[in-house]
Amino acid sequence: MFTSIIDTSGGSISVESALICMAAALILGIIVAVVYMMQGKYTKNFVITLALLPILVQIVILMVNGNLGTSVAVLGTFGLIRFRSVPGTSKEITSIFFAMAIGLACGMGEVIFAVLFTISIAVILLLLSKSSFGERKEIDKDLKITIPEDLDYTGIFDDVFAEYTKRAQLNKVKTINLGSMYELDYQIELKDPAREKEMIDTIRCRNGNLAIVCGRIAEAGPEL
């Protein structure tokens, strides 16, 4: 069993215990930031935020120290921060929760647990990010076709996809240009990448030579 280094039996926290927790939270926060940087693109502001987030959360937990009223106030503060923040990518959200979990552990005095937890999760994140786990096939492409509103898109390109693709899936349909056109979003797998232009030319004859976009599937997600 892990044991907390914070003794609250006397109703107060010693300076030594608080400093140890703060130092551990800061060091582990820097480790989280380094792990995030090793996974790909990053911004300096977000990396600094990750490095400081554990110690900030840890300080808040130390200040609460079992006080129910303060706990409710802290919960409301975190709620305001969450809903006033710009949504991030899945990697950013994972890193934020990672940093907050470290701060919570250090705030409870579970320094040894926080160190083991950080090392374990950091190793798992790096292994998964460097491996091919969860990657889409490179041959999968995103095909967006614009058609006029009077054209029934149901099955209109089935014969084209049967000839040029191994698989074609309609993911999304949306109206554009004030509802005068439709945009069809397909995920396709080409039989022969060399015949991509031929396929697009065939589709152009069906959609009245409107816009067609074919490319790699983008990893969506705004920066924090």
C-alpha positions in Angstrom: 0.0 0.0 0.0 1.1 3.5 -0.8 1.4 5.9 2.2 0.8 9.6 2.1 3.6 11.8 3.4 1.1 14.4 4.6 0.0 14.0 8.2 -3.3 15.9 8.7 -4.0 14.5 12.1 -2.9 17.8 13.7 -5.1 19.8 11.4 -2.2 21.4 9.5 0.4 20.4 6.9 4.1 20.7 7.7 6.3 22.9 5.5 8.6 20.0 4.7 5.8 17.9 3.4 4.4 20.7 1.3 7.7 21.5 -0.3 8.3 17.8 -1.1 4.9 17.6 -2.8 5.5 20.8 -4.7 9.0 19.7 -5.9 7.6 16.3 -7.0 4.7 17.9 -8.9 7.0 20.3 -10.7 9.5 17.6 -11.7 6.7 15.2 -12.9 5.0 18.1 -14.7 8.2 18.7 -16.7 8.3 15.0 -17.5 4.7 15.2 -18.9 5.7 18.2 -21.0 8.8 16.4 -22.4 6.7 13.3 -23.2 4.2 15.6 -25.0 7.0 17.2 -27.0 8.3 13.8 -28.1 4.9 12.9 -29.6 5.0 15.5 -32.4 4.1 19.1 -33.0 3.7 21.4 -30.0 3.6 25.1 -28.9 5.7 26.6 -26.2 2.7 28.0 -24.3 1.0 24.7 -24.1 4.2 22.9 -23.0 4.7 25.4 -20.2 1.1 24.9 -19.2 1.6 21.2 -18.9 4.8 21.6 -16.9 3.1 24.0 -14.3 -0.4 22.3 -14.2 0.5 19.5 -11.7 2.0 21.9 -9.2 -1.0 24.3 -9.5 -3.5 21.5 -9.0 -1.4 20.1 -6.1 -1.4 23.5 -4.4 -5.2 23.7 -4.7 -5.6 20.2 -3.2 -3.3 21.2 -0.3 -5.4 24.3 0.3 -8.7 22.3 0.3 -7.3 19.9 2.9 -10.7 18.2 3.6 -12.8 21.4 3.7 -16.1 20.6 2.1 -17.0 24.2 1.3 -13.6 24.9 -0.3 -14.0 21.7 -2.3 -17.2 22.9 -3.8 -15.7 26.3 -4.7 -12.7 24.5 -6.3 -15.1 22.3 -8.4 -16.9 25.4 -9.6 -13.6 27.1 -10.6 -12.5 24.1 -12.6 -15.9 24.1 -14.3 -15.4 27.7 -15.4 -11.9 27.0 -16.7 -13.2 24.0 -18.7 -16.1 25.8 -20.4 -14.1 28.9 -21.2 -11.4 26.9 -22.9 -11.0 26.1 -26.6 -11.5 22.4 -27.3 -8.2 20.6 -28.0 -7.0 17.5 -29.8 -7.3 14.1 -28.2 -3.5 14.2 -27.5 -3.8 17.6 -25.7 -6.8 16.5 -23.6 -5.0 13.3 -22.6 -1.9 15.3 -21.5 -4.0 17.7 -19.5 -5.7 14.9 -17.6 -2.3 13.3 -17.2 -0.9 16.4 -15.6 -4.0 16.9 -13.4 -3.9 13.4 -12.1 -0.3 13.9 -11.1 -1.3 17.1 -9.3 -4.1 15.3 -7.5 -1.8 12.5 -6.4 0.9 14.9 -5.1 -1.7 17.1 -3.4 -2.8 14.0 -1.4 0.8 13.3 -0.5 1.1 10.2 -2.6 4.4 11.1 -4.0 5.7 7.6 -4.6 2.5 6.6 -6.3 2.6 9.8 -8.5 6.2 8.9 -9.6 5.3 5.3 -10.5 2.1 6.4 -12.2 4.0 9.1 -14.2 6.7 6.7 -15.4 4.2 4.0 -16.3 1.8 6.3 -18.3 4.7 8.1 -20.0 6.2 4.8 -21.2 2.8 3.7 -22.5 2.1 7.0 -24.3 5.5 6.9 -26.0 5.2 3.3 -27.1 1.7 3.8 -28.5 2.6 7.1 -30.2 5.7 5.6 -31.9 4.0 2.4 -32.9 1.5 1.8 -35.7 -1.4 1.3 -33.2 -4.5 3.1 -34.4 -3.1 4.3 -37.6 -5.3 4.5 -40.7 -4.1 2.9 -43.9 -2.2 5.3 -46.1 -4.3 4.3 -49.1 -7.5 5.5 -47.4 -8.6 8.9 -48.8 -11.2 11.5 -48.1 -13.3 12.3 -51.2 -15.6 15.4 -51.1 -18.0 15.8 -54.0 -20.2 18.9 -54.6 -23.5 18.3 -56.4 -26.4 20.5 -57.3 -29.5 20.4 -55.0 -31.7 18.9 -57.7 -29.4 15.8 -58.1 -30.4 12.8 -56.1 -27.1 11.6 -54.5 -28.5 8.2 -53.4 -26.4 5.6 -55.2 -25.5 8.0 -58.0 -21.8 7.2 -57.8 -22.1 3.5 -56.9 -21.0 2.2 -60.3 -18.0 4.6 -60.3 -16.9 3.4 -56.9 -17.4 -0.2 -57.9 -15.0 0.3 -60.8 -12.3 2.4 -59.1 -12.4 1.6 -55.4 -12.2 -1.4 -53.1 -14.4 0.3 -50.6 -16.4 3.6 -50.5 -18.3 4.8 -47.5 -20.5 7.9 -47.3 -19.7 9.5 -44.0 -21.4 12.9 -44.1 -23.8 15.0 -46.3 -24.1 18.7 -45.8 -25.7 21.6 -47.6 -23.5 24.5 -48.8 -23.9 27.8 -50.7 -27.1 28.7 -48.9 -28.6 25.3 -49.5 -28.2 25.4 -53.3 -25.7 22.5 -53.3 -24.8 19.4 -51.4 -21.3 18.3 -50.3 -20.9 14.5 -50.0 -18.0 13.3 -47.8 -16.8 9.8 -48.7 -14.0 7.7 -47.2 -12.6 5.5 -50.0 -9.8 3.0 -50.7 -8.6 3.0 -54.3 -8.0 -0.2 -56.3 -5.2 1.5 -58.3 -3.9 4.9 -57.1 -2.7 5.6 -60.7 -6.3 5.8 -61.8 -7.3 8.5 -59.3 -7.5 11.2 -62.0 -9.6 8.9 -64.2 -12.1 8.4 -61.4 -12.3 12.2 -60.7 -12.9 12.9 -64.4 -15.7 10.3 -64.4 -17.3 11.9 -61.3 -17.0 15.4 -62.9 -19.3 14.2 -65.7 -22.0 13.3 -63.1 -21.8 16.4 -60.8 -21.8 19.0 -63.5 -18.1 19.8 -63.2 -18.5 21.2 -59.7 -15.8 21.0 -57.0 -14.2 17.6 -56.1 -11.6 17.3 -53.4 -9.6 14.0 -53.0 -6.8 13.8 -50.4 -5.4 12.1 -47.3 -7.7 12.0 -44.3 -6.8 14.9 -42.1 -6.3 14.7 -38.3 -8.7 17.3 -37.1 -8.3 19.3 -33.9 -7.7 22.9 -33.0 -4.7 24.1 -30.9 -5.3 25.1 -27.4 
